[in-house]
Amino acid sequence: MSLKTAPTARADMLIRRPAKEVFNAFVDPAITTKFWFSRSSGKLEEGKSVKWYWDMYGVSAEVAVRVIEQDRRILIEWPTPVEWLFTPRGNNTFVSITASGFTGSQDERVSQAIDSMGGFCFVLAGCKAFLEHGVKLNLTGDHNPDAHIQGGV
């Protein structure tokens, strides 16, 4: 069987906060670290690169910021394209995250898309819990506790 279209990963969530606040939660690592990665080398700014760290797993990633449209859109390369769209719905925000550009065999690309979709579902659920209720769910760290390392990156 061969693929007719390239695999993409998409995760969506309504977050009951204004778009400005939700957008900022993904741009400002002081907030993002409450629900996703453990630290960052800086805020997301168009044309710049940052490094994200998941210290509990001893891994990091270079992220190139391609587009920032205030309160509306973020596009990064990590190393493949990942796009966030923030759509206001009254005082709430519908967030869509789409990852694409997976490489490798057909099976590998499908596997990467499935893994990405699951990860971004965790990210959106964690963001929702934190922004709406002030709860840190620790979804990223609790997803694979057997892979935690001592000391981090």
C-alpha positions, 0 to 999 in steps of 0.5 A: 500500500502506498500513501496518496497524501503526505502524513500530517499531524493535527491537534485542536482544542478550545481554550477558554481564554482570550487569543492574546493570552493563549498565543502568549502562552506558546511564545513566552517560555515563562508560561510554556514551561508550566505545561510543555518543556522544562526551559528555553533559551528565549521567547519565540521571535520571528527570524530567531532560533531558540533551544527548548529543553526537556530536562527530565528526558535529557533532550533538547531541540533547536527551533527556528521561528519562521513566522509570528503573527501576533495573537493569530499564528506561529510557524516554526521549523523543528526540524519539520514545519509546525504551525499554530493557528489561534482563532478567537471564538468570543472570549475563547480561542480555538487552537490548531497545531499542524505538523508536516514534512515528516521524512523516512519510509512511508511507515516511518512518516506515518509513525512520526505523524501519529507520535506528533499528534499525540504529543501536541494533544498533551500540549494542548490539554496541559495548556488548557488546564493551566490557563483555565484552572491554574493546574499543572498536569505534568503531562509531558513528564508523566507520559514516559516516567521510565525515561527520566534521567538524573540531572537533565541536560 
